Amino acid sequence: MMKTRSGSLSSLKDVLYNAKKIDEDLFSKLEEIFIMADIGVDTVIEFIEELRESVSSQHIINPKDLENIIVDKMFELYLKDEIINTNIKYNKDGLTVILFVGVNGTG
C-alpha cells in the first residue's frame, strides 16, 4: 500500500504536466490520484470542488498552474483554520529536542 500511496502522489505532477487542458478528464484523474493516496473520499470530493472553484474564479487555463494551487489547498485542508506556531523554543542552557512528524514513506 505504501508504494501505491507514494506512487499516486508522485504521478500528480505527471498528470498536470501531460494534460493539454483543464477539463473533466483532468479532474477525474486528480480525484483518482487523491483517493489512491488514501486522503479520504469525502475530503477528496470537497477538495476537487474547491479546486474547480479556484480554476473558475482565477480563470486558470494551463494545467501546470494547478500545481501550486493544489499544494496551497492541501495545506489549508490539513490546517482546518488552525493557527500554527512556528517559533522554536531553544533551551539556552542545554539540549533542545525537536520532533519531526511525517507520513510513512514520504521520505
C-alpha distances in whole Angstrom, upper triangle without the diagonal:
4,5,5,6,9,10,11,13,14,15,17,20,20,21,23,25,25,26,30,31,29,29,27,25,24,23,21,19,19,18,15,14,14,13,9,9,9,13,15,17,20,19,18,22,24,22,23,26,27,26,29,31,31,31,34,36,36,36,34,34,32,28,28,29,26,24,26,27,23,23,26,25,21,23,26,23,22,25,27,30,30,32,30,33,32,35,34,37,38,40,43,45,42,38,35,32,29,26,23,20,17,13,11,10,13,15
4,5,5,6,8,10,11,12,14,16,18,19,20,22,24,24,26,30,30,29,29,28,26,24,23,22,20,19,18,16,14,14,13,10,9,10,13,15,18,21,20,19,22,24,22,23,27,27,26,28,31,30,31,34,35,35,36,33,33,31,27,26,28,25,23,24,25,21,21,24,23,20,21,24,22,20,24,25,29,28,30,28,30,29,32,31,34,35,37,40,41,38,35,32,29,26,23,20,17,14,10,8,6,9,12
4,5,5,6,8,10,10,12,14,16,17,18,20,22,22,24,27,28,27,28,27,24,23,23,21,18,18,18,15,13,14,14,10,10,12,15,17,19,23,21,20,23,25,23,23,27,27,26,28,31,30,30,34,35,34,35,32,32,29,25,24,27,24,22,24,25,21,21,24,24,21,23,25,24,22,26,28,31,31,32,30,32,31,34,33,36,37,39,42,44,41,37,34,31,28,25,22,20,16,13,10,8,10,12
4,6,5,6,9,10,10,13,15,15,16,18,20,20,21,25,26,25,25,23,21,20,19,18,15,15,15,12,10,11,11,7,7,9,12,15,16,20,19,17,20,22,20,20,24,25,23,25,28,28,28,31,33,32,33,29,29,27,23,23,25,22,20,23,23,20,20,23,22,19,22,24,22,21,25,26,30,30,32,30,33,32,35,35,38,39,41,44,46,43,39,36,33,30,27,24,21,17,14,12,10,12,15
4,5,5,6,9,10,11,14,15,15,17,20,20,21,25,25,24,24,23,21,19,18,17,15,13,13,11,9,9,9,6,4,7,9,12,14,17,16,14,18,20,18,18,22,22,21,23,26,25,26,29,31,30,31,28,28,26,22,22,23,20,18,20,21,17,17,20,19,16,18,21,18,17,21,23,26,26,28,26,29,28,31,31,34,35,38,41,43,40,36,33,30,27,24,20,18,14,10,10,8,9,13
4,5,5,6,9,10,12,13,14,16,18,19,20,24,25,24,25,24,22,19,19,19,16,14,15,13,10,11,12,9,7,10,12,15,17,20,18,16,20,21,19,19,23,23,21,24,27,26,26,29,31,29,30,27,27,25,21,20,22,19,17,19,20,16,16,19,19,16,18,21,19,18,21,23,26,26,28,26,28,27,30,30,33,34,36,39,41,38,35,32,29,26,23,19,17,13,10,9,7,7,10
4,6,5,6,9,11,11,12,15,16,16,18,22,23,22,23,22,20,18,18,17,14,13,14,12,9,11,12,9,8,12,14,17,18,21,20,17,20,22,20,20,23,24,22,24,27,26,25,29,31,29,30,26,26,23,20,19,21,19,17,19,20,17,17,21,20,18,20,23,21,21,24,26,29,29,31,29,31,30,33,33,36,37,40,43,44,42,38,35,32,29,26,23,21,17,14,13,10,10,13
4,5,5,7,10,10,10,13,15,15,16,20,20,19,20,19,16,14,15,13,10,10,11,9,5,7,9,6,6,10,11,14,15,18,16,14,17,19,16,16,20,20,18,20,23,23,22,26,28,27,27,24,23,21,17,17,19,17,15,17,18,15,15,19,18,15,18,21,19,19,22,24,27,28,29,28,31,30,33,33,37,38,41,43,46,43,40,37,34,30,27,24,21,17,14,14,12,12,15
4,5,5,8,10,10,11,14,15,16,20,20,19,20,19,17,15,15,14,11,10,11,10,6,7,10,8,6,10,11,14,15,18,16,13,17,18,15,15,19,19,17,19,22,21,20,24,26,24,25,22,22,20,16,15,17,14,12,14,15,12,12,15,15,12,15,18,16,16,19,21,24,25,26,25,27,26,30,30,33,35,38,40,43,40,37,34,31,27,25,21,19,15,13,13,11,10,13
4,5,6,8,9,11,12,13,15,19,20,19,21,21,18,16,16,16,13,12,14,13,9,11,13,11,10,14,14,18,19,22,19,17,20,21,18,18,22,21,19,21,24,22,22,26,27,25,26,22,22,19,16,14,17,15,12,15,16,13,13,17,17,15,17,20,19,19,22,24,27,27,28,27,29,27,31,31,34,35,38,41,43,41,37,34,31,28,26,22,20,17,14,15,12,10,12
4,5,5,6,9,10,10,12,16,17,17,18,18,15,13,14,14,10,10,12,11,8,10,13,11,11,14,15,18,19,21,19,16,19,21,18,17,20,21,18,20,23,22,21,24,26,25,24,21,20,17,14,13,16,14,12,15,16,14,14,18,18,16,19,22,20,21,24,26,28,29,31,29,32,30,34,34,38,39,42,44,47,44,41,38,35,32,29,26,24,20,18,18,15,14,16
4,5,5,6,9,10,11,14,15,14,15,16,14,11,11,12,9,7,10,10,7,9,12,11,10,14,14,17,17,19,17,14,16,18,15,14,17,17,14,16,19,18,17,20,22,21,21,18,17,15,11,10,13,10,9,12,13,10,11,15,14,13,16,18,18,18,21,23,25,27,28,27,30,28,32,33,36,38,41,43,46,44,40,37,35,31,29,25,23,19,17,18,16,14,17
4,5,5,6,8,10,13,14,14,16,17,15,12,13,15,12,10,14,14,11,12,16,15,14,17,17,20,21,23,20,17,20,21,17,16,19,19,16,18,20,18,17,21,23,20,20,17,16,13,10,8,11,10,7,11,13,11,11,15,16,15,17,20,19,20,23,25,27,28,29,27,30,28,32,33,36,37,41,43,45,43,40,37,35,31,29,26,24,21,19,20,18,16,17
4,6,5,6,8,12,14,14,16,17,14,11,14,14,11,11,14,14,11,14,17,15,15,19,19,22,22,24,22,19,21,23,19,18,21,21,18,19,22,21,19,22,25,23,22,18,17,14,11,10,13,12,11,14,16,14,15,18,19,18,21,23,23,24,26,28,30,31,32,31,34,32,35,36,40,41,44,46,49,47,43,40,38,34,32,29,27,24,22,22,19,18,19
4,6,5,6,10,11,11,12,13,11,8,10,11,7,8,11,11,9,12,15,14,14,18,18,20,20,22,20,17,18,20,17,15,18,19,15,16,20,18,16,20,22,21,20,16,15,12,9,9,12,11,10,14,15,13,15,18,18,17,20,22,21,23,26,27,29,31,32,31,34,33,36,37,41,42,46,48,50,48,45,42,40,36,34,30,28,25,23,23,21,19,22
4,6,5,9,9,9,11,13,11,8,10,12,9,9,12,13,11,13,16,16,16,19,19,21,21,22,20,17,18,19,16,14,17,17,13,14,17,16,14,17,19,17,16,13,12,9,5,5,8,7,7,11,12,11,13,16,16,16,19,20,20,22,24,26,27,29,30,30,32,31,35,36,40,41,45,47,49,48,45,41,39,35,34,30,28,25,23,25,22,20,22
4,6,8,10,11,14,16,14,11,14,15,13,12,16,16,14,17,20,19,19,22,22,24,24,26,24,21,22,23,20,18,21,20,17,18,20,18,16,19,22,19,18,14,13,9,7,6,9,10,9,13,14,14,15,18,19,19,21,23,23,25,27,29,30,32,33,32,34,33,36,37,41,42,46,48,50,48,46,42,40,37,35,31,30,27,25,26,24,21,23
4,6,9,11,13,15,12,10,13,14,12,12,16,16,15,17,20,19,20,23,23,25,25,27,25,21,23,24,21,19,22,22,18,19,22,20,18,21,23,21,20,16,14,11,8,9,12,12,12,16,17,16,18,21,21,21,24,26,26,27,30,31,33,35,36,35,38,36,40,41,44,46,49,51,54,52,49,45,43,40,38,34,33,29,27,28,25,23,25
4,6,7,9,11,9,7,11,12,10,11,14,15,14,17,19,19,20,23,23,24,23,25,23,20,20,22,19,16,19,20,16,16,19,18,15,17,20,19,17,13,11,9,6,8,11,11,12,16,16,15,18,20,20,21,24,25,25,27,29,30,32,34,35,35,38,36,40,41,45,47,50,52,55,53,50,47,45,41,39,35,33,30,28,29,27,25,27
4,7,9,12,11,9,13,14,13,14,17,18,18,20,23,23,24,27,26,27,26,28,26,23,23,24,22,19,20,21,17,17,19,18,15,17,20,18,16,13,10,8,7,9,12,13,14,18,18,18,20,22,22,23,26,27,27,29,32,32,34,36,37,37,40,39,42,44,48,49,53,55,58,56,53,50,48,44,42,38,37,33,32,33,31,29,31
4,6,10,9,8,10,13,13,13,16,17,18,19,22,23,23,26,25,26,24,25,24,21,20,22,19,16,17,18,15,13,16,15,12,13,16,15,12,10,7,6,6,9,11,11,14,16,16,16,19,21,20,22,25,25,25,28,30,30,32,34,35,36,39,38,41,43,47,49,52,54,57,56,53,49,47,43,42,38,36,33,32,33,31,29,31
4,7,8,6,8,11,11,11,13,15,16,17,19,21,21,24,22,23,21,22,21,17,17,18,16,12,14,14,11,9,12,12,8,10,14,13,11,8,6,7,6,9,10,9,12,15,13,14,17,18,17,19,22,22,22,25,27,27,28,31,33,33,36,35,39,41,45,47,50,52,55,54,51,47,45,42,40,36,34,31,30,31,30,28,30
4,5,5,6,9,10,11,12,14,16,17,19,20,21,23,22,22,20,21,20,17,16,17,16,12,13,15,12,10,13,13,10,11,15,15,13,11,10,11,9,13,14,12,15,18,16,16,19,21,19,20,24,24,23,26,28,28,29,32,34,35,38,38,41,43,47,49,52,55,58,56,53,50,47,44,42,38,36,33,31,32,31,29,32
4,5,5,6,9,10,10,12,14,15,16,18,20,21,20,20,18,18,18,15,13,16,15,11,12,14,12,10,13,15,12,13,17,17,16,14,13,14,12,16,16,14,17,19,17,16,20,21,19,20,24,24,22,25,28,27,29,32,34,35,38,38,42,44,47,49,53,55,58,56,53,50,47,44,41,38,35,32,30,31,30,29,32
4,5,5,6,9,10,11,12,14,15,17,18,20,20,20,18,19,19,16,15,17,16,12,14,17,14,13,16,17,14,16,20,20,18,16,14,14,12,15,17,14,16,20,18,17,20,22,20,21,24,25,23,26,29,28,31,33,35,36,39,39,42,44,47,49,53,55,58,56,53,49,47,43,41,37,35,31,29,30,28,27,30
4,5,5,6,9,10,11,12,14,15,17,19,18,19,17,19,18,14,14,16,14,11,13,15,11,11,15,15,12,14,18,17,16,13,12,11,8,11,13,11,13,16,15,13,17,19,17,18,21,22,21,23,26,26,28,31,32,32,36,35,39,40,44,46,49,52,54,53,50,46,44,40,38,34,32,28,26,27,26,24,27
4,5,5,6,9,10,11,12,14,15,17,16,16,14,15,14,11,10,12,11,7,9,11,9,8,12,13,11,13,16,16,16,13,13,13,10,13,14,11,13,16,14,12,15,17,15,15,19,19,18,20,23,23,25,28,30,30,34,34,37,39,42,45,48,50,53,51,48,45,42,39,36,33,30,27,25,26,25,24,27
4,5,5,6,9,10,11,12,14,16,15,15,13,15,15,11,10,13,12,9,11,14,12,11,15,16,15,17,20,20,19,17,17,16,13,16,17,14,16,19,17,15,18,20,17,17,21,21,19,22,25,24,27,30,32,32,36,36,39,41,44,46,49,52,55,53,49,46,43,40,37,33,31,27,25,26,25,24,27
4,5,5,6,9,10,11,12,15,15,15,14,16,16,12,13,15,13,11,14,16,13,13,17,17,16,18,21,21,20,18,17,16,12,14,16,13,14,17,16,14,16,19,17,17,20,21,20,21,25,25,28,30,32,32,35,34,38,39,43,45,48,50,53,51,47,44,41,38,35,32,29,25,23,24,22,21,24
4,5,5,6,9,10,11,13,12,13,12,14,13,9,10,13,10,8,11,13,10,11,15,15,14,17,19,19,19,16,16,15,11,13,14,11,11,14,13,10,13,15,13,13,17,18,16,18,21,21,24,26,28,28,31,31,34,36,39,41,44,47,49,48,44,41,38,35,32,28,26,23,20,22,20,19,22
4,5,5,6,9,10,11,10,10,9,11,10,6,7,10,9,7,10,12,11,12,15,16,15,18,20,20,20,18,18,18,14,16,17,14,14,17,15,12,15,17,14,13,17,18,15,17,20,20,23,25,28,28,31,31,35,36,40,42,45,48,50,48,45,41,39,35,32,29,26,23,20,22,21,20,23
4,5,5,6,8,10,10,11,10,13,12,9,10,14,12,11,14,16,14,15,19,19,19,21,24,24,24,21,21,20,16,18,19,16,16,19,18,14,17,19,17,16,19,20,18,19,23,23,26,28,30,30,33,33,37,38,41,43,46,49,51,49,45,42,39,35,32,29,26,23,20,20,19,19,22
4,6,5,6,9,9,11,11,14,13,9,12,14,12,11,15,16,14,16,19,19,18,21,24,23,23,21,21,19,15,16,18,14,14,16,16,12,14,17,15,13,17,19,16,17,21,22,25,26,28,28,31,30,34,35,38,40,43,45,48,45,42,39,36,32,29,26,23,20,17,18,16,16,19
4,5,5,7,6,8,8,11,9,6,10,11,9,9,13,14,13,15,18,18,18,21,23,22,23,21,21,20,16,17,18,14,14,16,15,11,12,15,13,11,14,16,13,14,17,18,21,23,25,24,28,28,31,32,35,37,40,43,45,43,40,37,34,30,27,24,21,18,15,16,16,15,18
4,5,5,6,6,6,9,9,7,9,12,11,11,14,16,15,17,20,20,20,23,25,25,26,24,24,23,19,20,21,18,17,19,18,14,16,18,16,14,17,18,15,16,19,19,23,24,27,27,30,30,34,34,37,39,42,45,47,45,42,38,35,32,29,26,22,19,16,17,17,17,20
4,5,8,9,10,13,13,10,13,16,14,14,18,19,18,20,23,23,23,26,28,28,28,25,26,24,20,21,22,19,18,20,20,16,17,20,18,15,19,20,17,18,21,22,25,26,29,28,31,31,34,35,38,39,42,45,47,45,41,38,35,31,28,25,22,18,15,15,14,15,18
4,6,8,10,13,12,10,14,15,13,14,18,18,17,20,22,22,22,25,27,27,28,25,25,24,20,20,21,18,16,18,18,14,14,17,16,13,15,18,15,15,18,19,23,23,26,25,28,27,31,31,34,36,38,41,43,41,37,34,31,28,25,21,18,15,11,12,12,11,15
4,6,8,11,10,9,13,14,13,15,18,19,18,21,23,23,24,27,28,28,29,27,28,27,23,23,24,20,19,21,20,16,16,19,17,14,16,18,15,14,18,18,22,22,25,24,27,27,31,31,34,36,38,41,43,41,37,34,31,28,24,21,18,15,12,12,13,13,17
4,7,9,7,7,10,11,10,12,15,15,15,18,20,20,21,24,25,25,27,25,26,25,21,22,22,18,17,18,17,14,14,16,13,10,13,14,11,11,14,15,18,19,22,21,25,25,28,29,32,34,37,40,42,40,37,33,30,27,24,21,17,15,12,14,15,14,18
4,6,5,6,9,10,10,12,14,15,16,18,20,21,22,24,26,26,28,26,27,27,23,24,24,20,20,21,19,16,17,18,15,13,15,16,12,12,16,15,19,20,23,23,27,27,31,32,35,37,39,43,45,43,39,36,33,30,26,24,20,18,15,17,18,18,21
4,5,5,6,9,10,10,12,14,15,16,18,20,21,23,24,25,26,25,26,26,23,24,24,20,20,22,20,16,18,19,16,14,17,17,14,15,18,17,21,22,25,26,29,30,34,35,38,40,43,46,48,46,43,40,37,33,30,27,24,21,19,20,21,21,25
4,5,5,6,9,10,11,12,14,16,17,19,20,21,23,24,26,25,26,26,23,25,24,21,21,22,19,17,18,19,15,14,17,16,12,14,17,15,18,20,23,24,28,29,33,34,37,40,42,46,48,46,43,40,37,33,30,28,24,22,20,22,23,23,26
4,5,5,6,9,10,11,12,14,15,16,18,20,21,22,24,22,24,24,21,22,22,18,18,19,16,13,15,15,12,10,13,12,9,10,13,12,15,17,20,21,25,26,29,31,34,36,39,42,45,43,40,36,34,30,27,25,21,19,17,20,21,20,24
4,5,5,6,8,10,10,12,14,15,16,18,20,21,22,20,22,21,18,20,19,15,16,17,15,12,14,15,11,10,14,13,10,12,15,15,18,20,23,23,27,27,31,33,36,38,41,44,46,45,42,38,35,32,29,26,23,20,18,20,21,19,23
4,5,5,6,9,10,11,12,14,15,17,18,20,21,20,21,22,19,21,20,17,18,19,16,14,16,17,13,13,16,15,12,15,17,16,19,21,24,25,29,30,34,35,38,41,44,47,49,48,45,41,39,35,32,29,26,24,22,24,24,23,27
4,6,5,6,9,10,11,12,14,16,17,18,20,19,21,22,19,21,20,16,17,18,15,13,15,15,11,11,14,12,10,13,15,13,15,18,21,23,26,28,31,33,36,39,42,45,47,46,43,40,37,34,31,28,25,23,22,24,25,24,27
4,5,5,6,9,10,11,12,14,15,16,18,17,19,19,16,18,16,13,14,14,11,9,11,11,8,8,11,10,8,11,13,12,15,18,20,21,25,25,29,31,34,37,40,43,45,44,41,38,35,31,29,26,23,21,20,22,23,21,24
4,5,5,6,9,10,10,12,14,15,16,15,16,17,14,16,15,11,13,14,11,9,13,13,10,11,14,13,12,15,17,16,19,21,24,25,28,29,32,34,38,40,43,46,49,47,44,41,38,35,32,29,26,24,22,24,24,22,26
4,5,5,6,9,10,11,12,14,15,15,17,18,16,18,17,13,16,16,13,12,15,15,11,13,16,14,13,16,18,16,18,21,24,25,29,30,34,36,39,42,45,48,50,49,46,43,40,37,34,31,29,26,25,28,28,26,29
4,5,5,6,9,10,10,12,14,13,16,17,15,17,15,12,14,14,10,10,13,12,8,11,13,11,10,14,15,14,15,19,21,22,26,27,30,33,36,39,42,45,48,46,44,40,38,34,32,29,27,25,24,27,27,25,28
4,5,5,6,9,10,10,12,10,13,13,12,13,12,8,11,11,8,7,11,11,8,10,13,12,12,15,17,16,18,21,23,23,27,27,31,33,36,39,42,45,48,47,44,40,38,34,32,29,27,25,24,26,26,24,27
4,5,5,6,9,10,10,10,12,13,12,14,13,10,13,14,11,11,14,14,12,14,17,16,15,19,20,19,21,24,26,27,30,31,34,37,40,43,46,49,52,50,48,44,42,38,36,33,31,28,27,30,29,27,30
4,5,5,6,8,10,10,13,15,14,17,14,12,15,15,11,12,15,14,12,15,17,15,15,19,20,18,19,22,24,26,29,30,34,36,39,42,46,48,51,50,48,44,42,38,37,34,32,29,29,31,31,29,32
4,5,5,6,8,8,11,13,12,14,11,9,12,12,8,10,13,11,10,13,15,14,14,18,18,18,18,22,23,24,27,28,31,34,37,40,43,45,49,48,45,42,40,36,35,32,30,28,27,30,30,27,30
4,6,5,6,5,8,10,10,12,9,8,12,12,9,11,14,14,12,15,18,17,17,21,22,21,22,25,26,27,31,30,34,36,40,42,46,48,51,50,48,44,42,38,37,34,32,30,29,31,31,28,31
4,6,5,7,9,12,13,15,13,12,16,16,13,14,18,17,15,18,20,19,19,23,24,23,23,27,28,30,33,33,36,39,42,45,49,51,54,53,51,47,45,42,40,37,35,33,32,35,34,32,34
4,6,8,11,14,15,17,14,13,16,16,12,15,18,16,15,18,20,18,19,22,23,22,22,25,26,28,31,31,34,37,41,43,47,49,52,52,49,46,44,40,39,36,35,33,32,35,35,32,35
4,6,9,11,13,14,11,11,14,13,11,14,16,14,14,18,19,18,19,22,23,22,22,25,26,27,30,30,33,36,39,42,46,47,51,50,48,44,43,39,38,35,34,32,32,34,34,31,33
4,6,9,11,13,11,11,15,15,13,15,18,17,17,20,22,21,22,25,26,26,26,29,29,31,33,33,37,39,43,45,49,51,54,53,51,47,46,42,41,38,36,34,33,36,35,32,35
4,6,8,10,7,8,11,12,10,13,15,15,15,18,20,20,21,24,25,25,25,28,29,30,32,32,35,38,41,43,47,49,52,51,49,45,44,40,39,35,34,31,31,33,32,29,31
4,6,9,8,9,12,14,13,15,18,18,18,20,22,23,23,26,28,28,29,31,32,33,35,35,38,40,44,46,50,51,55,54,51,47,46,42,41,37,36,33,32,34,33,30,32
4,5,6,8,10,12,12,13,16,17,17,19,22,22,23,26,27,28,29,31,32,32,35,33,37,39,42,44,48,50,53,52,49,45,44,40,39,35,34,31,30,32,30,28,29
4,5,5,8,11,10,11,14,15,15,17,19,20,21,23,25,26,27,29,30,30,33,32,35,37,41,43,46,48,51,50,47,43,42,38,36,33,31,28,27,29,27,24,26
4,5,6,9,10,10,12,14,15,16,18,20,21,23,24,26,27,29,29,29,31,30,33,35,39,40,44,45,48,47,44,41,39,35,34,30,29,26,26,27,25,22,24
4,5,7,7,9,11,12,13,15,17,18,19,21,22,24,24,26,27,27,29,28,31,33,37,39,42,44,47,46,43,40,38,35,34,30,29,26,26,28,27,23,25
4,6,5,6,9,10,10,12,14,15,16,18,20,21,22,24,25,25,28,27,30,32,36,38,41,43,46,45,42,39,37,33,32,28,27,24,23,26,24,21,24
4,5,5,6,9,10,11,13,14,15,17,19,20,22,23,24,23,26,24,28,30,33,35,39,41,43,42,39,36,34,30,29,25,24,21,20,23,21,18,20
4,5,5,6,9,10,11,12,14,16,17,18,19,21,21,20,23,22,25,27,31,32,36,38,41,40,37,34,32,28,27,24,23,21,21,23,22,19,20
4,5,5,6,8,10,10,12,14,15,16,17,19,20,20,23,22,26,28,32,34,37,39,42,41,39,35,33,30,28,25,24,22,21,24,24,20,23
4,5,5,6,9,10,10,12,14,15,17,19,20,20,23,22,26,28,31,33,37,39,42,41,38,34,32,28,27,23,22,19,18,21,20,17,20
4,6,5,6,9,10,11,12,14,16,17,18,17,20,19,22,24,28,30,33,35,38,37,34,31,29,25,23,20,19,16,16,19,18,15,17
4,5,5,6,9,10,11,12,13,15,15,15,18,17,21,23,27,29,33,35,38,37,34,30,29,25,24,21,20,18,18,21,21,18,20
4,5,5,6,9,10,11,12,14,15,16,19,19,23,25,29,31,35,37,40,39,36,32,30,27,25,22,20,18,18,21,22,19,21
4,5,5,6,9,10,12,14,15,15,18,18,22,24,27,30,33,35,38,37,34,30,28,24,22,19,17,15,14,18,18,15,18
4,5,5,6,9,10,11,12,11,15,15,18,20,24,26,29,32,35,34,31,27,25,21,20,17,15,14,14,18,19,16,18
4,6,5,6,7,9,11,11,15,16,19,22,25,28,31,34,36,35,33,29,27,24,22,20,18,17,17,21,22,19,22
4,6,5,8,10,13,13,17,18,22,24,27,29,33,35,38,37,34,30,28,25,22,20,18,16,16,19,21,18,21
4,6,9,9,11,11,15,16,19,21,24,26,29,32,35,33,31,27,25,21,19,16,14,13,13,17,18,16,19
4,5,5,8,8,12,13,17,19,21,25,28,30,33,32,29,26,24,20,19,17,15,15,16,19,21,19,21
4,6,9,11,14,16,20,22,24,28,30,33,36,35,33,29,27,24,22,20,18,18,18,22,24,22,24
4,7,9,13,15,18,21,23,27,30,32,35,35,32,29,27,24,23,21,20,20,21,25,27,24,26
4,6,10,12,15,18,20,23,26,29,31,31,29,25,24,21,20,19,17,18,20,23,26,23,25
4,6,9,12,15,17,21,23,26,29,29,27,23,22,19,19,18,18,19,21,25,27,24,25
4,6,9,12,14,17,20,23,26,25,23,20,19,16,15,15,14,16,18,22,24,21,22
4,6,8,11,14,17,20,22,22,21,17,16,14,14,14,15,17,20,24,26,23,24
4,6,10,12,16,18,21,21,19,15,15,12,13,13,14,16,19,23,24,21,21
4,6,9,13,15,18,18,17,13,14,12,14,14,16,19,22,25,27,24,24
4,6,10,12,15,14,13,9,10,8,11,12,15,18,21,24,26,23,23
4,7,9,12,12,11,8,10,9,12,15,17,20,24,27,29,26,25
4,6,9,9,8,6,8,9,13,15,19,22,25,27,29,27,26
4,5,6,6,5,9,11,14,17,21,24,28,29,31,30,28
4,6,8,8,12,14,18,21,24,27,31,33,34,32,31
4,7,9,13,16,19,22,25,29,32,34,36,34,32
4,7,10,13,16,20,23,26,30,31,33,31,29
4,6,10,13,16,19,23,26,27,29,28,26
4,7,10,13,16,20,23,25,26,25,23
4,7,10,13,16,20,21,23,22,20
4,7,10,13,17,18,20,19,17
4,6,10,13,15,17,16,15
4,7,10,12,14,13,12
4,7,9,12,11,11
4,7,9,7,8
4,6,6,8
4,6,8
4,6
4
